[in-house]
Amino acid sequence: MTKGRVLVVDDDPRLLQIVAMYLSIEGYDVATAYNGEDGLAQIALQRPDLVILDVMMPGMDGLEACRRIRNNPETTGIPVLMFSALSGDDDIERARNAGANNMITKPFNLVGLGTVVRSFFPSNGDGEAALPA
C-alpha cells in the first residue's frame, strides 16, 4: 500500500530521477513530467494527491501550471509544492499568488524534501499515511 500519489514536474531529468527514486523508496506512488503541459496532462490521467512543480521550465512554467491547477474546479484542491533556485521574497510571493501551498528552494536535501512531502499526507496513527476515501 502506498502512502499516496505524487506528481513531480521538472525539466532537469537528473533531478527528476533522484526525487522520484527517493519518494518511491519512501513509499509514494510517483509519476513524473518534464514540463507544465505534460504535468497538467498527467494530472488529468491520474489525479495525484500532491503535485511538486519546478518554477522555471521551458514552455509553461510552474507558476502558470499552478494557476491552471487552482483555476480548474476538478483540481483546485490538490496541494502544490513548488521548488526553485529563486529564493527572493518576491519569488516566494509569486509562488504564493499562483496558489502554491509551500515552496522549497534549490538546492535542497532529500530528507528535508521528504519531511515537507509527509506534511501533506495525514497520518492514520500507525505511522502510515491515510489515503483519501
N, C-alpha and C positions, 0 to 999 in steps of 0.2 A: 504494500500500500504506500503510495507516495504522499508526501507532505502537501503537495499542491502543484499546480501547473504554472510555470514561469516562462514568459517570452522575453528573450534578451535580443535587443536590436542594436547593432554596432557595425560600422563599416570596416573595422580592423579585424581581419579573420583570426589573427593570433589571440587577441584579447577575447574575442567571442568564444573561441575554442576553450580557453583557460577558464573563463567564467562559467560556461556551460558544463564543463567537466567537473568543476568544483561543486556547483549546485546539484548536479546529478549525484555526486558522491554523498552530498548532504541529504539526499532522499527526494529531491524535487524532480518532477517530470519537466524537462527543459526543451523548449523549441527555440530556434534562432532565426534571425533575419538580418540582412545586410544593409537595409535602408528603411526609411519611413514607409514607403509604399508597400514593400514586402511585409513589413511589420503589421500594417493595417490588414493586409490580405490574410496573414496568419491569424490575427485576432478574429476575423470573420470565419475562418475554418474551424479553429479550436479555441474557444474563448478561454484565455488564461485567467488565473487568479491574481497575477501580478505581471506588470509589464515593466521591464528595465530598458530605458531608452538612452542612447548616447545623444548629446545635444547636437554636436557638429557632425553631419553626414552629408554626402552629396545628394542632390535632388531634394527630396523632402527631409528637412532636418527634424530632430527630435522634438523641438518646440512645436512645430506645425503638426506633427503626428500626435503629440499630446493634446493639442487643441481639438483635433478631429476626434480623438477618443472621448474627450469631455463633451463635445457637441453632438455626439451620437447617443440617442436615448438608450440604445442597447448596450453600450459600452461605458457610459458615463461613470458607473460605479466601480470600474476596475481601477485598483490603485496603480499609480505610476511612480516609479523611482527613476530619477534621471542621474546620469553621471557625465562629467565633463572635465576637461582640462581648465576650463574657465571657472574662476572661483571668486570673482569680484562680487560686491554687494548687488550691483546692477544685473549681473548674470543670474544670481540666485533669485532676484526679484522677477526676472523674465521667466524663469522656470516656474516659479510660484504662480505668476499671472497666466501662464499657459495651462495650469491645472495640476502640476506635479505635486505629489504628496510629500516627497523628500528628494534631496539631491546629495550625491556623493561626488567629491572632487577627485580627479585622477592626478597622480597615481593613487591607488587605494590598495589596501591589503585584503586578501580574500576572506580572512577571518572577520574583519570589520564589515565587509560586504555581507557575509553570512548572517551576522548579528542584525543588520538592518533588514535584510530579507525576512528573517524569522519574525521580526516585529510586525509584519503584515499578515501573519498567519496565527490566529488564536490557538492556544494550546487547549487540548481537551483534558488536561490534568495529569496525564501519564507521560508527558514529555513529547508526545506526538501531536502534530498539528491536526486540528479538526478540519475536515473538508466541508465546504458549504453543502447544504442539502439540495 
